Amino acid sequence: MPTYVARARDAQGKPKTQKIVANSTAEARSALRNKGLFTLDIKEAEGFSFKGEIDLSFLSKITVKDRAIFSRQFAVLVNAGVAMVRSLGVLAEQTTNKKLKKALMEINADVQQGSNLSDAMRMHPEAFDTLYVSMVQAGEAGGVLDEVLNRLSKLLEDQARLNNQIKSALSYPVVVSCIAVAVFFGMVIFIIPVFGGIFKQLGGELPAFTQALVNLSELLRSRTALIIPFIVAAIVYGIRQYYKTRAGRETLDRLQLKLPLFGDLIQKTAVARFCRTFGSLSRSGVPVLSSLEIVRDTSGNQVIANALEEARREIQGGGMISLALQKNQVFPLLAIQMISVGEETGELDKMLMKVADFYEDEVEQAVKALTSIMEPIMIAVLGGMVGSILVAMYLPMFKVFDLVK
């Protein structure tokens, strides 16, 4: 039998780590429960399953699309009257994502042992985040789990579509930039040395621009160039470590919002995500303060998260959402005014969805505009990099003719 390592809490809430031998995770959880321990996380200690097969589920990643498909199919089965345990078993068998399959099998086992669906999902944050679990919990409490799952699938599908739009806007400049850099360094490393040798044999002084490229070529072909990747890696690592700190994250996220061309797109994307998520939580019956806390944690930008936290504190003291959001000047005035109208009319969730639809359309238009702007810019950059090499090679030609004479 396999050995499992579990993180658990006792009756006093103290964390403990336990090793337990069992036939399955469900049996291991049951044994820990009998000992008076509440399981937080449980994993197999060995990298092999009981069948002797290598467990490669850790290599897979659960995407937004995977969760959206699962939610849509789960909603259909629940709405059709299929038992929850049977529905989870069917979906676990048919999913192609190994990590999601493993999570669903363990969730199914926990539900069979008497756990609520939301509590079982909470044990797998890599598959179901706080937003997902909170909406499922609200659906269970209100007896409208199928409706909540449909809202979740719609929310996740909209998020996936929004992410794809942003990726499509960024993919073109990234690809062209990589090609431009590769062409530039290829010409510097392989072509410039040939002409540099010819100019050296003929004698004479090279123009400053040509000499600079010759020196760059010699540097890239020397052993010193081997240090450059390590320097770049160290810089990237330093930036990532700085971003992990609260001050670093606030600084870099604030710079993102002020970037030319991309800053406006990032802000509109954040507004659309906030309104869509907040509206879905409100419709599902999640309390406003809990909804704001969940949206804060899923905002993806520390500046926006800080604004939402301040707004949550003011609302906790009896303030209005629109006035609280307006103080930090992070959200556009149009979005705040529409949220204010929703509060006054008592239809906040409907107004949030309208705001989300509006800003998702804005993001789509911004992506198209950004793509149309970036195309000529990147072509000009690519042409400029290649042209600089050609200019550097042709500048000495005038002196070469004099030297030949």
C-alpha positions as CSV (number, residue, x, y, z in Angstrom):
1,M,0.0,0.0,0.0
2,P,1.2,3.5,-0.7
3,T,2.3,6.0,1.9
4,Y,0.7,9.4,2.2
5,V,2.0,12.6,3.7
6,A,-0.8,14.8,5.1
7,R,-0.9,18.3,6.6
8,A,-3.7,18.4,9.2
9,R,-4.9,20.3,12.2
10,D,-6.0,18.9,15.5
11,A,-9.0,19.9,17.6
12,Q,-7.1,22.9,19.0
13,G,-6.2,24.1,15.5
14,K,-2.5,23.2,15.8
15,P,-0.9,22.2,12.5
16,K,0.5,18.7,12.2
17,T,2.3,16.6,9.6
18,Q,1.3,12.9,9.5
19,K,2.5,9.9,7.5
20,I,-0.2,7.3,6.9
21,V,-0.4,4.0,4.9
22,A,-3.6,3.5,3.1
23,N,-5.1,2.1,-0.1
24,S,-6.4,5.5,-1.3
25,T,-6.5,9.1,-0.3
26,A,-10.1,8.7,0.8
27,E,-9.1,5.9,3.2
28,A,-6.2,8.0,4.5
29,R,-8.5,11.0,5.1
30,S,-11.0,8.7,6.9
31,A,-8.2,7.3,9.2
32,L,-7.0,10.9,10.0
33,R,-10.6,11.9,10.7
34,N,-10.9,9.0,13.2
35,K,-7.8,10.3,14.9
36,G,-9.5,13.7,15.4
37,L,-7.5,15.5,12.7
38,F,-8.8,17.8,10.0
39,T,-6.9,17.2,6.8
40,L,-5.7,20.3,5.0
41,D,-3.6,18.6,2.2
42,I,-2.6,15.1,1.4
43,K,-0.2,13.8,-1.1
44,E,1.3,10.4,-2.0
45,A,4.8,10.2,-0.6
46,E,6.2,8.2,-3.5
47,G,6.3,9.1,-7.1
48,F,4.6,5.8,-8.1
49,S,1.0,4.8,-7.9
50,F,-0.1,1.5,-6.4
51,K,-0.2,0.1,-9.9
52,G,3.5,0.8,-10.3
53,E,2.8,3.5,-12.9
54,I,4.6,6.8,-12.8
55,D,2.4,9.6,-11.5
56,L,2.9,12.5,-13.9
57,S,-0.1,14.6,-12.9
58,F,2.2,17.2,-11.4
59,L,3.5,18.1,-14.9
60,S,0.0,19.1,-16.1
61,K,-1.7,22.4,-15.5
62,I,-5.4,23.1,-14.9
63,T,-6.3,26.0,-17.2
64,V,-9.3,28.3,-17.1
65,K,-10.7,26.4,-20.1
66,D,-10.5,23.1,-18.2
67,R,-12.5,24.5,-15.3
68,A,-15.0,26.1,-17.6
69,I,-15.7,22.8,-19.5
70,F,-16.0,20.9,-16.2
71,S,-18.4,23.5,-14.8
72,R,-20.6,23.4,-17.9
73,Q,-20.7,19.6,-17.9
74,F,-21.2,19.3,-14.2
75,A,-24.2,21.8,-14.3
76,V,-25.8,19.8,-17.1
77,L,-25.5,16.5,-15.1
78,V,-26.8,18.1,-11.8
79,N,-29.7,19.8,-13.7
80,A,-30.6,16.4,-15.2
81,G,-30.9,14.9,-11.8
82,V,-27.8,12.8,-11.8
83,A,-26.4,12.1,-8.4
84,M,-23.4,14.3,-7.4
85,V,-21.1,11.3,-6.7
86,R,-21.9,9.7,-10.0
87,S,-21.5,13.0,-11.9
88,L,-18.1,13.6,-10.3
89,G,-17.1,10.0,-11.2
90,V,-18.2,10.4,-14.8
91,L,-16.4,13.7,-15.2
92,A,-13.2,12.4,-13.6
93,E,-13.1,9.5,-16.0
94,Q,-13.6,11.5,-19.1
95,T,-11.3,14.5,-18.4
96,T,-7.9,14.4,-20.2
97,N,-6.1,16.7,-17.7
98,K,-4.3,14.3,-15.3
99,K,-4.1,16.9,-12.4
100,L,-7.9,17.7,-12.7
101,K,-8.7,14.0,-12.9
102,K,-6.8,13.3,-9.7
103,A,-8.4,16.2,-7.9
104,L,-11.9,15.1,-9.0
105,M,-11.3,11.5,-7.9
106,E,-10.2,12.7,-4.4
107,I,-13.2,15.2,-4.2
108,N,-15.5,12.3,-5.2
109,A,-14.1,10.2,-2.4
110,D,-14.5,13.0,0.1
111,V,-18.1,13.6,-0.9
112,Q,-18.8,9.8,-0.5
113,Q,-17.4,10.1,3.0
114,G,-20.0,12.8,3.8
115,S,-18.1,16.1,3.1
116,N,-19.8,19.0,1.4
117,L,-18.8,19.6,-2.2
118,S,-17.3,23.1,-1.4
119,D,-15.3,21.7,1.6
120,A,-13.9,18.9,-0.7
121,M,-13.0,21.4,-3.4
122,R,-11.3,23.7,-0.9
123,M,-8.7,21.0,-0.3
124,H,-7.5,21.4,-3.9
125,P,-6.6,25.1,-4.4
126,E,-4.6,24.2,-7.5
127,A,-7.8,23.1,-9.2
128,F,-10.5,25.3,-7.6
129,D,-9.6,28.7,-6.2
130,T,-11.3,30.7,-3.5
131,L,-13.7,32.3,-6.0
132,Y,-14.9,28.9,-7.3
133,V,-15.3,27.4,-3.9
134,S,-17.2,30.4,-2.5
135,M,-19.7,30.3,-5.3
136,V,-20.2,26.6,-5.0
137,Q,-20.7,27.0,-1.3
138,A,-23.4,29.7,-1.9
139,G,-25.1,27.4,-4.5
140,E,-25.2,24.5,-2.0
141,A,-26.6,26.8,0.7
142,G,-29.3,28.2,-1.6
143,G,-30.1,24.9,-3.3
144,V,-29.2,26.4,-6.7
145,L,-26.0,24.6,-7.4
146,D,-26.8,24.0,-11.1
147,E,-27.5,27.7,-11.7
148,V,-24.2,28.7,-9.9
149,L,-22.3,26.2,-12.0
150,N,-23.7,27.7,-15.1
151,R,-22.7,31.2,-13.9
152,L,-19.2,29.8,-13.1
153,S,-18.8,28.3,-16.6
154,K,-20.0,31.6,-18.2
155,L,-17.5,33.6,-15.9
156,L,-14.6,31.2,-16.7
157,E,-15.4,31.2,-20.5
158,D,-15.4,35.1,-20.5
159,Q,-12.1,35.1,-18.6
160,A,-10.6,32.6,-21.1
161,R,-11.8,34.7,-24.0
162,L,-10.4,37.9,-22.5
163,N,-7.1,36.2,-21.8
164,N,-6.9,34.9,-25.4
165,Q,-7.5,38.5,-26.7
166,I,-4.7,39.9,-24.6
167,K,-2.4,37.0,-25.6
168,S,-3.1,37.7,-29.3
169,A,-2.3,41.3,-28.8
170,L,1.1,40.5,-27.2
171,S,2.1,37.5,-29.3
172,Y,2.8,39.6,-32.5
173,P,5.2,42.1,-30.9
174,V,6.9,39.4,-28.9
175,V,7.5,37.2,-32.0
176,V,8.6,40.1,-34.2
177,S,10.9,41.3,-31.4
178,C,12.5,37.8,-31.1
179,I,13.0,37.6,-34.8
180,A,14.5,41.1,-34.9
181,V,16.9,40.4,-32.1
182,A,17.9,37.1,-33.6
183,V,18.5,38.7,-37.1
184,F,20.5,41.5,-35.6
185,F,22.8,39.3,-33.5
186,G,23.2,36.8,-36.3
187,M,24.4,39.5,-38.7
188,V,26.6,41.0,-36.0
189,I,28.2,37.7,-35.1
190,F,28.6,36.1,-38.6
191,I,28.6,39.0,-41.2
192,I,30.3,41.9,-39.5
193,P,33.5,39.9,-38.9
194,V,33.9,39.2,-42.6
195,F,33.7,42.8,-43.6
196,G,35.8,43.8,-40.6
197,G,38.6,41.5,-41.8
198,I,38.5,43.0,-45.3
199,F,38.6,46.5,-43.9
200,K,41.5,45.6,-41.6
201,Q,43.5,44.2,-44.5
202,L,43.0,47.3,-46.6
203,G,44.0,49.6,-43.7
204,G,42.6,52.9,-42.7
205,E,40.3,54.0,-39.9
206,L,36.8,52.8,-39.7
207,P,33.8,55.1,-39.0
208,A,32.8,55.2,-35.4
209,F,29.4,53.4,-36.0
210,T,31.1,50.6,-37.9
211,Q,33.9,50.3,-35.3
212,A,31.3,50.0,-32.5
213,L,29.6,47.1,-34.3
214,V,32.9,45.4,-34.9
215,N,33.8,45.7,-31.2
216,L,30.3,44.3,-30.3
217,S,30.9,41.4,-32.7
218,E,34.3,40.7,-31.1
219,L,32.7,40.8,-27.7
220,L,29.9,38.4,-28.6
221,R,32.4,35.9,-30.2
222,S,34.7,36.0,-27.2
223,R,34.5,33.9,-24.0
224,T,33.3,37.0,-22.1
225,A,29.9,36.6,-23.9
226,L,29.3,33.5,-21.9
227,I,28.8,35.7,-18.8
228,I,26.0,37.7,-20.5
229,P,23.3,35.0,-20.0
230,F,24.2,34.7,-16.3
231,I,23.9,38.5,-16.0
232,V,20.5,38.5,-17.7
233,A,19.3,35.6,-15.5
234,A,20.5,37.3,-12.4
235,I,18.6,40.5,-13.3
236,V,15.4,38.5,-14.1
237,Y,15.8,36.6,-10.8
238,G,16.3,39.9,-8.9
239,I,13.2,41.5,-10.4
240,R,11.1,38.4,-9.6
241,Q,12.4,38.4,-6.0
242,Y,11.7,42.1,-5.7
243,Y,8.2,41.5,-7.1
244,K,7.5,39.0,-4.3
245,T,7.8,41.8,-1.8
246,R,4.8,44.0,-1.1
247,A,6.6,47.2,-2.0
248,G,8.1,45.7,-5.1
249,R,4.7,44.4,-6.3
250,E,3.0,47.8,-5.7
251,T,5.8,49.6,-7.6
252,L,5.9,47.3,-10.6
253,D,2.1,47.0,-10.8
254,R,1.8,50.8,-10.7
255,L,4.3,51.1,-13.5
256,Q,2.2,48.6,-15.5
257,L,-0.9,50.8,-15.2
258,K,1.2,53.8,-16.5
259,L,2.7,52.0,-19.5
260,P,2.0,53.7,-22.9
261,L,-0.4,51.7,-25.0
262,F,-0.5,48.7,-22.6
263,G,-1.4,50.6,-19.4
264,D,-4.9,51.5,-20.6
265,L,-5.5,47.9,-21.8
266,I,-4.4,46.5,-18.4
267,Q,-6.7,48.9,-16.5
268,K,-9.7,48.0,-18.7
269,T,-9.0,44.3,-18.3
270,A,-8.9,44.7,-14.5
271,V,-12.2,46.6,-14.5
272,A,-13.9,44.0,-16.7
273,R,-12.6,41.1,-14.5
274,F,-13.6,42.9,-11.3
275,C,-17.2,43.7,-12.5
276,R,-17.7,40.2,-14.0
277,T,-16.4,38.4,-10.9
278,F,-18.2,40.7,-8.4
279,G,-21.4,40.5,-10.3
280,S,-21.3,36.7,-10.4
281,L,-20.6,36.4,-6.7
282,S,-23.4,38.8,-5.9
283,R,-25.9,36.9,-8.1
284,S,-24.9,33.7,-6.4
285,G,-25.7,35.0,-2.9
286,V,-22.2,35.6,-1.6
287,P,-22.1,38.5,0.9
288,V,-20.7,41.8,-0.4
289,L,-17.8,41.9,2.0
290,S,-16.8,38.4,1.2
291,S,-17.2,39.1,-2.5
292,L,-14.9,42.1,-2.3
293,E,-12.3,40.0,-0.3
294,I,-12.4,37.3,-3.0
295,V,-12.2,39.8,-5.9
296,R,-9.3,41.5,-4.1
297,D,-7.3,38.3,-4.0
298,T,-8.0,37.5,-7.7
299,S,-7.5,41.0,-9.1
300,G,-3.9,40.3,-10.3
301,N,-2.7,43.8,-9.6
302,Q,-1.6,45.0,-6.2
303,V,-2.6,48.6,-6.7
304,I,-6.2,47.5,-7.6
305,A,-6.1,45.0,-4.7
306,N,-5.2,47.8,-2.3
307,A,-8.0,50.0,-3.6
308,L,-10.5,47.1,-3.1
309,E,-9.3,46.5,0.4
310,E,-9.8,50.1,1.3
311,A,-13.2,50.0,-0.3
312,R,-14.1,46.9,1.7
313,R,-13.1,48.6,5.0
314,E,-15.3,51.6,4.2
315,I,-18.3,49.5,3.2
316,Q,-17.8,47.5,6.4
317,G,-18.3,50.8,8.2
318,G,-21.5,51.6,6.3
319,G,-20.2,53.4,3.1
320,M,-21.3,52.9,-0.5
321,I,-19.3,50.8,-2.9
322,S,-19.1,53.5,-5.6
323,L,-17.9,56.2,-3.2
324,A,-15.3,53.9,-1.7
325,L,-14.0,52.9,-5.2
326,Q,-13.9,56.5,-6.3
327,K,-11.4,57.7,-3.6
328,N,-8.4,55.8,-5.0
329,Q,-8.9,56.9,-8.6
330,V,-8.0,53.5,-9.9
331,F,-11.3,52.7,-11.6
332,P,-12.6,54.9,-14.5
333,L,-15.3,57.4,-13.7
334,L,-17.8,55.8,-16.1
335,A,-17.6,52.4,-14.3
336,I,-18.0,54.1,-10.9
337,Q,-21.1,56.1,-12.1
338,M,-22.7,52.9,-13.5
339,I,-22.0,51.0,-10.2
340,S,-23.6,54.0,-8.3
341,V,-26.7,53.7,-10.4
342,G,-26.9,50.0,-9.7
343,E,-26.7,50.7,-5.9
344,E,-29.4,53.3,-6.1
345,T,-31.8,51.1,-8.1
346,G,-31.1,47.9,-6.1
347,E,-29.8,46.1,-9.2
348,L,-26.1,46.1,-8.6
349,D,-25.4,42.7,-10.0
350,K,-27.2,43.5,-13.3
351,M,-25.3,46.8,-13.6
352,L,-22.0,45.1,-12.8
353,M,-22.6,42.7,-15.7
354,K,-23.4,45.6,-18.0
355,V,-20.2,47.3,-17.0
356,A,-18.3,44.1,-17.6
357,D,-19.8,43.7,-21.0
358,F,-18.9,47.3,-21.9
359,Y,-15.3,47.0,-20.8
360,E,-14.8,43.6,-22.4
361,D,-15.9,45.2,-25.7
362,E,-13.5,48.1,-24.9
363,V,-10.7,45.6,-24.3
364,E,-11.5,43.9,-27.7
365,Q,-11.4,47.2,-29.5
366,A,-8.2,48.2,-27.6
367,V,-6.6,44.9,-28.6
368,K,-7.4,45.5,-32.3
369,A,-6.1,49.1,-32.1
370,L,-3.0,48.0,-30.3
371,T,-2.3,45.3,-32.9
372,S,-2.8,47.7,-35.8
373,I,-0.4,50.2,-34.1
374,M,2.2,47.6,-33.2
375,E,2.5,46.1,-36.7
376,P,4.1,49.2,-38.4
377,I,6.1,49.9,-35.2
378,M,7.6,46.4,-35.1
379,I,8.2,46.4,-38.9
380,A,10.1,49.8,-38.5
381,V,12.1,48.4,-35.6
382,L,13.0,45.2,-37.5
383,G,13.9,47.3,-40.6
384,G,15.9,49.7,-38.4
385,M,18.0,46.9,-36.8
386,V,18.8,45.3,-40.2
387,G,19.3,48.7,-41.8
388,S,21.8,49.7,-39.1
389,I,23.9,46.7,-40.0
390,L,23.8,47.6,-43.7
391,V,24.7,51.2,-43.0
392,A,27.6,50.1,-40.8
393,M,28.9,47.9,-43.7
394,Y,28.5,50.5,-46.4
395,L,29.9,53.5,-44.6
396,P,33.5,52.3,-45.0
397,M,33.0,51.7,-48.7
398,F,33.8,55.3,-49.6
399,K,37.2,55.0,-47.8
400,V,37.8,51.5,-49.4
401,F,37.5,53.0,-52.8
402,D,40.2,55.6,-51.9
403,L,42.4,53.0,-50.4
404,V,42.1,50.8,-53.5
405,K,43.1,53.7,-55.7
